[in-house]
Amino acid sequence: MFNFFRRKQTMGTGALRDPIDPRDFRYEEVAAAGEPVDWEKGFDVEKELQFKLPIKNQDGSGSCTGQGWSYYGAVLNTVEEGFYDE
C-alpha cells in the first residue's frame, strides 16, 4: 500500500506545542491592567460579591443561550446594585 501522505507522525503523541507566530498577541500586551489569574487558588464570585447567587435550571428548554445571557445580565446588575433581581 502506498503512503500518499508523507507527513510527520503527530497522532498519539499527546499535546502538541503551539508554534510561535509573531502575529499573536502576548498576554502581557492584552491584559496589562489586570492581575494574572492564579488557577490553583481559583476565584469565587459569590465571596467577592458577598451574595449567594441562585442556581438556575432551564429544565430541558432549548433556549439555553438566551437564558444564560439573561442570567449573566442579572449577575452584572447584582454587582452594580448590590442585590439580585431577576
C-alpha positions, 0 to 999 in steps of 0.5 A, a space after each residue: 500500500 502506498 503512503 500518499 501522505 508523507 507527513 510527520 507522525 503527530 497522532 498519539 503523541 499527546 499535546 502538541 506545542 503551539 508554534 510561535 507566530 509573531 502575529 499573536 498577541 502576548 498576554 502581557 500586551 492584552 491584559 496589562 491592567 489586570 492581575 494574572 489569574 492564579 488557577 490553583 487558588 481559583 476565584 469565587 464570585 459569590 465571596 467577592 460579591 458577598 451574595 449567594 447567587 441562585 442556581 438556575 435550571 432551564 429544565 430541558 428548554 432549548 433556549 439555553 443561550 438566551 437564558 444564560 445571557 439573561 442570567 449573566 445580565 442579572 449577575 452584572 446588575 447584582 454587582 452594580 446594585 448590590 442585590 439580585 433581581 431577576 
